[in-house]
């Protein structure tokens, strides 16, 4: 033993530490060392569990990769794998020392002959062709396992005390993160099919890509950095020294990211510059410069790398991203929101809080519309790469930029302007990171693809609103109640299933639904009213031809819809995604609106709205007209109506006491050869909308 007497110890330097041991130690057996930890305020566990904060091991045991080592490596972002020397030094100094100097780290032996003969490895095409990354060590020579198995190359273990000696000589440490696999992804198996739930299967496969990040400063340390728990992203009064760069080239199938972070030790004036790069959607490779004892030297290293990758000077753009100028064959800076992070564990476990004051059914609604896992699945379905801009990191400006690029693409597709669709597509994929695996990146060259991307950006915009509400909610009260309050609703009350209102809505659903493919079962109806919406609606409250109409949307959109209302798309949004121009769309047949819920046979619960819509005089149209909104104003109408072939029987309508029409008659085919199957009603002023009911519906898909 190398300790002084441990009798009557009162210090608690290992408080909050739960330690596990692996291997044989010169200082004593596991029980002896465990007793020492306990004397100094810590606890022990025989195995690596979720409570383990430290795994004590030796270099020899670490090389062997014991079961405890393997378990710890899988949870490296939550615990430290260190030598016993850390405990000895901490006790001798009577102070808990920083762990990173004692960590056992994985390092690839570049001289191992077995590496050269590994038949499963081949060059990473994305890095090999990247001329801009030619100065990064290992950027061109990265290997990847064909079968996506763990790297089988020889592994050696070194403590970070030894690693620091290496760093002092070269100022560079390379990681063993594997570059992206080259396996060709089966496009047919990855296509979304809502009726069969294949999109959800795709989501399950890719959910493992969602990495939880830990944040101590204004930005989180990248989880690939081995000392993430003992460092933080450096920031001064104005600048966060962190950047995410992207570059896309559809012709050469480039779809890359580059991350640069200036990191400071939590315990001393020691700095690192961390770099990470690879294909979007994959882990990539890393290289770290440092440690630097001089902040200015670390800043210069960061600025040189940033200029090398972007041809922009960091000092000019770090506090005003609008000054960033994209250059050909260089990376583009992606704006991120450095606000508060979402605590996903708390957000998705709202039940373990103080008692809610809300009705149980309302609580369930709030849990569903703020479900972080649902947000993730939607992102995966839309091929969005959430590992680069995770939940809560999307900025409004990034979403606006996405819309602006799509509007320029629309102008070229519709031949309003001349332009290069390939170049514009590169720009869109650079602004909005996409995960395509190793597939060829599709050019946005048709209206259908454009509409798909519009839907994607719209969904991301609604998720941005929802995550902002989560971050702004009051944490001092019940979390469900706090989320509800963030919606700023005047009320949300479940209707009695025996009430006349509920029975009327049930009739409306049953009579206007085409039951082919799936049935609709009304689970609950909520009487809702948004704050101040009644006041805005007052000027239309006495307008003739007010109708109770359907509006459907994804569950993930409803936090935005309930808090901000149904909104008209702003000027920077392309109009090609709207058959009758930019407006809010409604239907008198529930089937039409139900399709926009995007339910499937796994996630088969959706929400729909019934709104009182002041239609007034309608401009009737039988074919698409992107300029319908302007035409409505020009001819003095209040709304537009796309005339369909199947309508509710007009002889079976119901008029409410306030004069609102409920077109709840049975479906009737009027036999016209109109393009539309169902009627659509479009208003171009959101003051004409009064949200009345939120309907929770189960989609019953055919087996």
KELUM-540649 format. One line per field, with one value per residue (C-alpha): residue number from 1; x, y, z. Coordinates in Angstrom, 3 decimals. Each point is the difference from the previous one (the first is absolute). Layout:
num	(NUM:...)
c1	(X:...)
c2	(Y:...)
c3	(Z:...)
# end
This chain:
num	(1:2:3:4:5:6:7:8:9:10:11:12:13:14:15:16:17:18:19:20:21:22:23:24:25:26:27:28:29:30:31:32:33:34:35:36:37:38:39:40:41:42:43:44:45:46:47:48:49:50:51:52:53:54:55:56:57:58:59:60:61:62:63:64:65:66:67:68:69:70:71:72:73:74:75:76:77:78:79:80:81:82:83:84:85:86:87:88:89:90:91:92:93:94:95:96:97:98:99:100:101:102:103:104:105:106:107:108:109:110:111:112:113:114:115:116:117:118:119:120:121:122:123:124:125:126:127:128:129:130:131:132:133:134:135:136:137:138:139:140:141:142:143:144:145:146:147:148:149:150:151:152:153:154:155:156:157:158:159:160:161:162:163:164:165:166:167:168:169:170:171:172:173:174:175:176:177:178:179:180:181:182:183:184:185:186:187:188:189:190:191:192:193:194:195:196:197:198:199:200:201:202:203:204:205:206:207:208:209:210:211:212:213:214:215:216:217:218:219:220:221:222:223:224:225:226:227:228:229:230:231:232:233:234:235:236:237:238:239:240:241:242:243:244:245:246:247:248:249:250:251:252:253:254:255:256:257:258:259:260:261:262:263:264:265:266:267:268:269:270:271:272:273:274:275:276:277:278:279:280:281:282:283:284:285:286:287:288:289:290:291:292:293:294:295:296:297:298:299:300:301:302:303:304:305:306:307:308:309:310:311:312:313:314:315:316:317:318:319:320:321:322:323:324:325:326:327:328:329:330:331:332:333:334:335:336:337:338:339:340:341:342:343:344:345:346:347:348:349:350:351:352:353:354:355:356:357:358:359:360:361:362:363:364:365:366:367:368:369:370:371:372:373:374:375:376:377:378:379:380:381:382:383:384:385:386:387:388:389:390:391:392:393:394:395:396:397:398:399:400:401:402:403:404:405:406:407:408:409:410:411:412:413:414:415:416:417:418:419:420:421:422:423:424:425:426:427:428:429:430:431:432:433:434:435:436:437:438:439:440:441:442:443:444:445:446:447:448:449:450:451:452:453:454:455:456:457:458:459:460:461:462:463:464:465:466:467:468:469:470:471:472:473:474:475:476:477:478:479:480:481:482:483:484:485:486:487:488:489:490:491:492:493:494:495:496:497:498:499:500:501:502:503:504:505:506:507:508:509:510:511:512:513:514:515:516:517:518:519:520:521:522:523:524:525:526:527:528:529:530:531:532:533:534:535:536:537:538:539:540:541:542:543:544:545:546:547:548:549:550:551:552:553:554:555:556:557:558:559:560:561:562:563:564:565:566:567:568:569:570:571:572:573:574:575:576:577:578:579:580:581:582:583:584:585:586:587:588:589:590:591:592:593:594:595:596:597:598:599:600:601:602:603:604:605:606:607:608:609:610:611:612:613:614:615:616:617:618:619:620:621:622:623:624:625:626:627:628:629:630:631:632:633:634:635:636:637:638:639:640:641:642:643:644:645:646:647:648:649:650:651:652:653:654:655:656:657:658:659:660:661:662:663:664:665:666:667:668:669:670:671:672:673:674:675:676:677:678:679:680:681:682:683:684:685:686:687:688:689:690:691:692:693:694:695:696:697:698:699:700:701:702:703)
c1	(0.000:1.200:-2.334:0.218:-2.321:-3.640:-1.416:-2.450:-0.206:-2.491:0.694:-2.430:2.080:-1.681:-3.518:-2.428:2.484:-1.141:3.007:0.532:3.300:1.345:3.359:2.727:1.514:3.351:-1.623:-2.329:-2.970:-3.397:-1.424:2.955:-0.090:-3.771:0.227:2.373:-2.447:-2.814:2.116:0.301:-3.721:-0.461:-1.967:0.853:-1.731:1.239:-1.132:-0.299:-3.520:-1.795:1.172:3.702:1.981:3.532:1.491:3.469:2.116:3.554:1.570:0.361:-3.647:-1.103:1.854:-1.756:-3.399:-1.696:-3.787:0.140:2.203:-2.393:-2.983:1.797:1.052:-3.636:-0.768:3.192:-1.989:-1.311:3.047:3.792:2.322:3.072:3.024:0.114:2.689:-2.804:-1.381:3.448:0.924:-3.398:0.292:3.580:-0.988:-3.298:-1.769:-1.838:2.281:-1.169:-0.437:1.146:3.705:-0.579:-2.418:0.717:-0.598:-0.285:2.633:0.664:3.482:0.754:2.975:-2.078:0.457:-3.434:-1.523:1.396:-1.412:-3.503:-2.139:-3.058:1.511:-0.063:0.549:-2.721:-1.047:-1.413:3.291:2.290:-1.480:-0.073:2.726:-0.876:0.815:3.400:1.847:-1.848:1.858:-1.677:-2.666:0.786:1.101:-2.986:-1.166:-3.438:-1.411:-2.065:-2.434:-0.197:1.602:2.141:3.571:2.039:3.367:2.470:-0.837:2.536:-0.771:1.829:-0.797:-0.524:3.098:1.959:-2.211:0.934:3.649:-0.891:-2.007:2.881:2.184:-2.429:-2.998:-2.226:-2.084:-2.121:-3.042:-1.182:-3.487:-0.955:-0.894:-3.297:-0.648:-0.219:-2.816:-2.580:-3.319:-3.001:-2.179:-3.035:0.139:0.492:-2.978:-2.710:-3.315:-2.397:-2.675:2.478:2.023:3.301:0.944:-0.119:2.221:2.452:-0.206:0.775:3.058:1.357:-0.946:3.397:1.483:-1.641:2.800:-0.780:2.307:1.164:0.390:1.891:0.496:-1.796:0.620:0.394:3.351:-0.150:-0.593:2.872:2.527:1.485:0.177:-3.479:-0.826:2.984:-0.014:-2.428:-0.341:1.855:-2.008:0.687:-2.465:-1.133:1.355:-0.634:3.043:-1.950:-0.988:-1.800:0.910:-1.688:0.726:-2.143:0.663:-2.616:2.132:2.901:-2.296:1.612:-2.144:2.438:0.305:2.904:-0.031:2.568:-0.066:2.351:-0.166:1.232:0.752:-2.431:2.885:2.922:1.064:0.427:-1.558:-0.705:-1.208:-2.233:-0.807:-2.500:-1.003:-1.798:-3.091:-3.260:-1.784:3.159:2.390:2.991:3.611:1.604:3.289:0.945:2.728:1.340:0.104:1.004:0.978:-0.622:-3.563:1.195:1.861:-3.129:-2.085:2.454:-0.167:-3.810:-0.004:2.516:-2.046:-3.212:1.569:1.487:-3.448:-2.123:2.183:-1.650:1.665:-1.412:0.373:-2.259:-2.892:0.078:-2.525:-1.937:-0.557:-1.629:3.514:1.015:0.682:-0.260:2.794:0.121:1.507:0.067:-2.162:-2.956:-0.640:-3.281:-1.752:-0.990:-2.061:2.216:-2.973:-0.945:0.051:-3.026:0.204:-1.399:-0.233:-2.116:-2.053:-0.970:-0.609:-2.562:-1.780:2.632:-0.860:-2.406:-3.693:-1.492:-3.052:-1.138:-2.553:1.652:-1.012:1.485:3.229:0.268:-0.429:2.801:2.311:-0.668:0.505:3.241:1.407:3.708:0.104:-2.748:2.064:2.987:-2.006:-1.359:3.524:1.176:-2.996:0.845:3.695:1.042:3.320:-0.792:3.515:1.298:-2.829:-1.639:-3.317:0.178:2.962:-2.042:-0.170:-2.827:2.561:1.145:-3.596:-0.533:3.156:-1.338:-3.228:1.872:2.113:-3.124:-1.664:2.929:-0.225:-3.718:0.750:2.322:-2.340:-2.933:2.281:-0.600:3.760:3.105:2.229:2.002:-2.135:3.039:1.669:-3.199:-0.539:3.539:-0.863:-3.217:1.646:2.777:-2.452:-2.323:2.164:-1.394:0.781:0.129:2.416:2.335:-2.771:0.329:-1.400:-3.135:-0.196:-3.112:-1.195:-3.767:-2.982:-0.652:3.498:-0.346:-3.271:1.684:2.752:-2.543:-1.812:3.305:0.900:-3.551:0.186:3.390:-1.470:-2.800:2.496:2.065:-3.082:-0.734:3.563:-0.015:-3.163:1.622:3.008:-2.119:-2.408:-0.050:1.973:-1.333:-3.412:-1.206:1.715:-3.187:-1.767:3.019:-0.131:-3.737:0.470:2.587:-2.768:-1.805:-3.438:-3.117:-1.321:0.284:-2.839:-1.003:-3.595:-2.290:-0.530:-3.744:-0.124:-1.741:3.230:1.917:-2.782:-0.084:3.753:-0.225:-2.666:2.177:2.862:-2.072:-1.916:2.925:2.686:0.935:0.734:2.248:3.440:-0.740:-2.783:-0.202:-0.986:-0.632:1.707:-0.598:-1.123:1.311:-1.753:2.831:0.461:3.197:0.717:-1.129:-1.062:-3.658:0.907:1.797:-2.949:-2.574:-0.007:-0.974:-2.335:-3.104:1.218:-2.310:1.076:1.951:0.802:1.365:2.858:2.809:3.746:2.519:3.715:2.821:-0.103:3.368:-1.565:-2.680:2.106:0.531:-3.589:-1.543:2.453:0.297:-3.098:-0.379:2.272:0.371:3.391:2.278:1.355:3.307:-1.846:-0.503:-3.595:0.454:-0.919:-3.450:-2.514:-1.969:2.708:1.152:-2.936:-1.412:-1.736:-3.112:-2.308:-3.613:0.854:2.044:1.853:1.672:1.434:0.809:2.652:2.048:0.326:2.548:-1.084:1.079:-0.847:2.572:-0.532:-3.718:-1.232:-0.443:-1.484:-2.303:-1.654:-3.536:0.033:-2.709:1.102:-1.500:-0.182:-2.416:-0.017:2.165:1.979:-0.681:2.862:0.214:3.749:3.209:0.764:3.060:-1.249:-3.471:0.585:0.648:-2.989:-2.293:0.940:-0.242:-3.615:-1.098:-0.528:0.731:1.416:0.659:-1.619:1.593:-3.018:0.181:-2.004:-0.968:-1.865:-2.118:-3.683:-1.177:-3.510:1.303:1.892:-0.486:-0.040:1.073:-1.672:2.594:-0.591:3.090:-0.555:1.111:0.180:-0.361:-2.145:1.000:2.582:-1.477:1.648:-1.295:1.479:1.988:3.396:1.805:3.682:-0.646:-1.583:-1.204:-0.885:2.693:-0.604:2.786:0.125:2.776:-0.508:0.571:-2.496:-2.710:0.856:-1.370:1.273:-2.905:0.805:3.079:-0.870:2.121:-0.445:1.159:0.851:-1.140:2.058:-1.071:2.074)
c2	(0.000:3.511:1.913:1.612:-1.243:0.247:-0.048:2.742:1.306:2.877:1.260:-0.914:0.544:-2.976:1.129:-0.754:-2.547:-3.571:-2.104:-3.437:-1.913:-2.098:-1.785:-0.559:2.951:0.252:2.208:-2.772:-2.173:1.357:-0.145:1.824:2.754:0.196:0.552:2.895:1.597:-0.391:1.584:3.060:0.313:-2.177:-3.167:-3.174:-2.339:-3.478:0.580:2.940:1.404:3.228:1.312:-0.637:3.226:-1.471:-3.302:-0.627:-2.207:-0.641:0.359:-3.790:-0.635:2.781:-1.621:-3.321:1.643:-1.739:-0.033:2.951:1.946:-0.736:1.133:3.182:0.849:-0.164:2.663:2.030:3.225:-0.697:-1.327:0.179:-2.982:0.861:-1.399:-0.375:2.687:2.584:-1.125:-0.051:3.473:1.426:-1.388:1.177:3.524:-0.208:1.277:-1.723:0.440:0.213:-3.482:0.653:-0.287:-3.526:-1.298:-3.170:0.750:-2.062:0.641:-1.730:-1.414:1.332:-2.334:-3.114:-2.094:-1.516:3.359:-0.206:-3.445:0.544:-1.072:1.660:3.489:2.250:3.688:2.422:1.537:3.094:0.860:-1.186:2.463:2.916:2.378:2.446:-2.487:-0.977:1.541:-1.997:-3.028:-3.290:1.864:-1.873:-3.264:-0.708:-3.585:-1.356:-3.420:-1.309:-1.769:2.898:-2.176:1.461:0.697:-3.191:1.721:-0.424:2.258:1.277:1.776:3.040:2.189:3.676:0.724:-1.768:1.519:3.464:-0.817:-0.892:3.189:2.096:-1.297:0.198:2.023:-2.477:-2.948:-1.947:-2.004:-3.396:1.127:-1.986:1.796:-0.822:-3.477:-0.343:-2.525:0.852:0.721:-1.784:2.880:-2.229:-0.986:3.566:1.628:1.381:-1.795:1.357:-2.642:-2.771:1.801:-0.424:3.569:-0.861:-3.015:2.361:2.248:-2.890:-0.953:3.531:0.984:-1.158:2.932:2.398:0.611:1.729:2.948:1.552:3.728:1.980:3.280:1.662:-2.956:-3.745:-1.721:-2.476:-3.494:-1.409:1.969:-2.377:2.652:1.409:-0.266:2.039:2.746:2.579:2.060:3.245:3.216:3.613:2.853:-0.086:-3.064:-3.735:-1.758:-2.752:-0.453:-2.532:0.043:-1.892:-0.577:-1.737:-0.776:-2.200:-0.610:-1.505:-1.399:2.123:0.452:0.975:1.748:1.526:0.979:2.227:0.661:1.868:-1.829:1.067:-2.287:0.290:-0.048:1.919:2.446:-2.680:0.183:-2.372:0.492:-2.917:-0.809:-2.533:-0.734:-2.578:-0.752:1.378:-2.622:-1.854:0.297:1.134:0.455:2.315:1.729:2.123:2.620:0.829:0.364:3.646:1.954:3.213:1.024:2.192:-2.928:-2.169:2.814:0.362:-3.753:0.190:3.054:-1.524:-3.187:1.999:2.109:-3.079:-1.612:3.053:2.831:2.203:1.740:-1.107:3.454:1.527:-2.438:-1.505:2.482:0.637:-3.049:2.180:1.143:-3.551:-0.332:-3.515:-0.950:-2.684:-3.310:1.231:-0.732:2.155:1.083:-1.291:2.132:-1.692:1.119:0.119:0.369:-2.432:-3.710:-2.233:-2.468:-2.950:-2.297:2.522:0.958:-3.586:-0.957:2.578:-2.397:0.149:3.555:1.703:-0.634:1.627:2.229:-1.013:-2.610:-3.377:0.051:3.471:-1.157:-2.780:2.483:2.181:-3.002:-1.001:3.391:0.615:-3.521:0.281:-3.528:0.943:2.999:-2.272:-2.475:2.745:1.307:-3.460:-0.542:3.273:-0.993:2.894:-0.516:0.872:-0.934:3.231:2.316:-1.832:0.860:3.493:1.013:0.895:3.762:1.936:1.538:-3.428:-0.954:3.323:-0.610:-3.414:1.555:2.707:-2.519:-2.024:3.140:0.581:-3.648:0.496:2.993:-2.148:-3.017:2.196:1.823:3.377:0.381:-1.620:-1.882:-3.115:-2.548:-2.064:2.987:1.026:-3.569:0.017:3.193:-1.437:-3.215:2.126:2.176:-2.866:-3.096:-3.185:-3.628:-2.022:-2.698:-0.628:0.425:2.463:3.352:0.856:3.321:2.015:0.252:-0.616:1.559:-3.274:-0.064:3.687:-0.647:-2.792:2.369:2.702:-2.456:-0.834:3.612:0.697:-2.953:1.173:3.455:-1.425:-2.098:3.145:1.670:-3.012:-0.209:3.743:-0.447:-2.853:2.163:2.983:-1.898:0.601:-2.764:0.939:-1.579:-3.371:-0.587:-1.007:3.105:2.069:-1.310:0.652:3.573:0.608:-0.569:3.057:-1.579:1.427:-3.523:-3.642:-2.079:-3.561:-0.415:-2.553:-2.817:0.251:3.710:1.288:1.659:-3.282:-1.877:2.634:-0.256:-3.802:0.248:2.404:-2.522:-3.077:1.635:1.660:-2.682:-2.275:-3.197:-1.529:-0.739:0.986:0.868:2.955:-0.353:3.143:-0.485:3.427:3.490:3.098:3.350:2.503:3.730:1.913:3.210:3.087:-2.034:0.895:3.707:-0.395:-1.939:2.632:1.866:-3.230:-1.382:1.229:-0.793:-2.307:-3.513:-0.882:-3.720:-2.566:-1.569:-2.526:0.618:-2.828:0.117:-2.032:-0.362:1.762:3.112:0.517:1.795:2.708:-0.111:0.350:2.628:2.133:-0.929:-1.160:2.322:1.243:-0.887:3.087:1.591:-1.916:-3.352:-1.335:-0.165:-3.239:-2.069:1.581:-0.985:3.212:2.316:0.855:-0.338:-2.274:-3.072:-1.764:-2.802:-1.048:-3.715:-1.345:-2.404:2.881:1.538:-3.342:-0.692:2.931:-1.638:-2.428:-2.812:-3.605:-3.387:0.402:3.651:-0.060:2.842:3.433:3.398:2.076:3.387:1.120:3.737:2.529:1.550:3.211:-0.953:2.734:0.451:-2.723:-0.039:-3.484:-1.687:-3.353:-0.070:1.040:3.716:1.108:3.598:-0.710:2.220:3.045:-0.853:-0.238:3.527:1.267:-1.131:0.971:-3.494:-1.230:-3.453:-2.587:-3.390:-2.834:-1.914:-3.784:-2.945:-1.435:2.288:-0.310:-0.247:3.660:-1.121:-1.321:2.992:1.293:3.684:0.900:2.666:2.612:-0.687:-2.144:-2.730:-3.575:-1.905:-3.409:-1.703:-3.355:-0.059:0.544:-0.247:2.846:-1.594:2.984:-0.662:2.392:-0.414:0.033:-2.970:2.056:3.634:2.287:3.355:2.574:3.271:2.548:1.883:-1.985:2.268:-1.981:-3.088:-0.874:-3.307:-1.792:-3.676:-2.209:-3.584:-2.959:-2.743:-3.585:-1.165:-3.607:-1.362:-3.052:-3.100)
c3	(0.000:-0.780:2.337:3.361:2.726:-1.019:3.519:0.942:-3.541:-0.347:-3.511:-2.807:-3.111:-1.721:0.842:-2.872:-1.406:-0.598:-1.011:-1.515:-0.276:-2.884:0.032:2.605:1.842:1.795:2.633:1.203:-0.878:-1.022:3.542:1.524:-2.592:0.237:3.761:-0.624:-2.437:2.533:2.755:-2.192:-0.680:-3.088:-0.724:-1.921:-2.416:-1.002:-3.599:-2.386:0.411:-0.841:3.390:-0.678:-0.371:-0.030:-1.122:1.461:-2.237:-1.140:-3.414:-0.227:0.851:-2.332:-2.903:0.637:-0.288:2.921:0.325:2.394:-2.412:-2.864:2.062:1.021:-3.560:-1.089:2.605:-0.285:-0.161:3.526:1.896:0.172:-0.541:2.055:1.813:3.806:0.031:-0.203:3.355:1.629:-1.245:0.948:3.535:0.435:-1.086:1.933:-3.115:-2.840:-3.001:-3.642:-1.445:-3.546:0.821:1.319:-2.641:-1.942:-3.668:-3.160:-2.632:-3.318:-0.534:-3.459:-0.350:0.486:-3.128:0.449:-0.926:-3.505:-0.598:1.319:-2.937:1.466:-0.299:-3.020:-0.635:0.965:-3.301:1.602:1.680:-2.782:-2.458:2.424:-1.084:2.755:2.732:-1.382:2.939:2.627:1.230:-0.934:-1.987:-3.185:1.512:2.198:0.031:0.575:0.595:-2.882:2.276:2.443:2.700:2.785:-1.096:0.325:-0.327:2.837:2.935:2.514:3.261:1.294:2.955:-0.679:2.056:-2.748:-2.669:1.226:-0.660:-3.572:-0.350:1.298:-2.824:-2.898:1.203:-1.847:1.145:-2.471:1.013:-1.141:-0.979:-3.062:-3.227:-1.663:-1.377:-3.751:-0.101:-2.623:1.682:-1.447:-1.167:-0.315:3.653:1.169:-1.724:2.252:-0.180:2.564:-0.459:0.784:2.627:-1.843:0.801:3.673:-0.566:-1.658:3.018:2.341:-2.006:0.095:3.545:1.209:-1.885:2.465:2.493:3.275:0.550:3.255:0.324:2.629:-1.850:-2.873:-2.329:0.623:-0.352:-2.872:1.460:-2.080:2.045:2.577:2.732:-0.497:3.712:1.112:-2.632:-1.340:-3.168:0.561:-0.288:0.851:0.419:-3.638:-1.753:0.307:-1.465:-1.693:-3.630:-2.166:-3.690:-2.816:-3.671:-2.602:-3.644:-1.664:-3.091:1.965:2.727:2.723:3.107:2.718:3.316:1.880:3.686:1.721:3.754:2.305:3.325:3.431:2.918:2.904:2.465:-1.474:-2.705:-2.630:-3.481:-2.908:-3.564:-0.958:-3.653:-1.283:-3.586:-2.107:-2.042:1.354:2.080:1.034:2.937:-2.034:1.059:2.530:0.641:3.010:0.318:3.443:2.860:-0.308:3.080:-1.934:-0.884:-2.860:-1.558:0.187:-1.493:-2.875:-0.659:-0.092:-2.286:-2.418:-0.329:-0.471:-2.758:-1.672:-0.213:-0.889:-1.389:2.643:2.932:3.352:1.564:-2.650:0.232:3.496:1.389:-3.208:-2.188:-2.671:-0.955:-0.929:-3.749:-1.518:-2.409:-2.671:1.153:3.590:3.030:1.044:3.583:1.410:2.591:3.247:2.956:3.095:2.341:2.733:-0.825:0.318:2.869:-1.931:3.017:1.905:-3.040:-0.776:3.628:1.059:2.333:2.738:1.041:2.362:-0.559:-3.079:0.227:-3.483:-1.004:-0.617:-3.679:-0.468:1.641:-2.578:-2.852:1.366:0.341:-3.601:-1.656:1.922:-0.462:-0.799:-1.444:-2.459:-1.103:-0.592:-2.061:-2.228:-0.558:-1.036:-2.295:-1.736:-0.428:2.232:1.794:3.615:1.147:-1.544:1.099:2.902:1.606:1.425:-2.193:-3.091:-0.402:-1.650:-2.326:-1.238:-0.800:-1.784:-2.038:-0.993:-1.235:-1.904:-1.909:-0.851:-1.317:-2.356:-1.087:-0.664:-2.229:-2.132:-0.170:-1.067:-2.470:1.607:0.334:-1.427:2.395:0.740:1.867:0.927:1.651:1.786:1.219:1.405:1.852:1.466:1.225:1.507:1.951:1.032:0.741:-1.567:0.688:-3.221:1.095:-2.915:-2.560:-2.832:1.080:-2.022:-1.820:0.847:-3.583:0.068:1.729:1.853:1.536:0.790:1.849:1.961:1.135:0.828:2.253:1.650:0.781:1.177:2.411:1.273:0.546:2.130:1.975:0.588:1.484:2.218:1.320:0.686:2.056:1.917:0.809:1.054:2.253:3.763:1.727:3.452:-0.570:-1.254:-3.348:-1.817:1.302:-0.988:-3.581:-0.114:1.218:-2.726:-2.585:1.403:-0.445:1.574:0.440:-1.037:1.424:-0.969:-1.168:1.600:-2.501:0.626:-0.809:-3.125:-1.180:0.165:-1.818:-2.754:-0.559:-0.008:-2.700:-1.983:0.076:-0.835:-2.854:-1.783:0.264:-2.883:1.894:-2.661:1.488:3.574:2.382:2.368:3.638:2.053:3.368:1.509:-0.925:1.777:0.072:-0.534:-0.274:-0.609:1.874:-1.962:-3.043:0.631:-0.087:-3.345:-1.409:1.059:-3.315:-1.788:2.673:-1.849:-3.523:-1.912:-0.982:3.134:0.024:2.461:-1.990:0.461:0.186:0.510:0.790:1.567:3.782:0.155:-1.573:2.618:2.603:-2.608:-1.282:3.460:1.245:-3.141:-1.955:-3.592:-1.934:-3.569:-1.490:-0.086:-3.168:0.023:-0.298:-3.561:-1.212:-1.967:3.027:0.090:-2.674:0.426:1.267:3.496:2.351:2.683:-1.434:1.326:-1.148:0.506:-0.259:2.896:-2.314:-1.823:3.175:1.675:-2.629:1.283:3.434:-1.523:2.312:-0.545:1.447:2.784:0.909:-0.678:2.224:-1.539:0.716:-2.174:0.371:-0.646:-0.610:-0.614:-3.293:-1.359:-3.687:-1.158:-3.763:-1.560:-3.236:-1.366:-1.841:-1.758:-0.628:1.719:0.181:1.982:-0.220:1.359:3.034:-2.163:-2.173:3.038:1.029:-3.551:-0.482:3.511:1.433:3.513:-0.754:-2.687:-0.471:-1.910:-1.273:0.407:-1.307:3.399:2.386:3.160:-0.931:0.010:0.992:3.317:1.371:3.540:0.931:3.539:2.127:-0.971:-3.699:-0.592:-2.604:0.738:-3.346:1.642:-2.640:-1.429:-2.771:-3.431:-3.428:-2.166:-3.129:-1.259:-1.512:2.300:0.760:3.740:1.727:2.984:0.585:1.365:1.658:0.179:1.928:-0.460:3.261:3.199:1.796:-1.800:2.092:3.440:1.413:1.718:0.590:0.247:-0.956:1.071:-2.579:-0.334:-3.515:-0.430:-2.880:-1.951:0.863)
# end
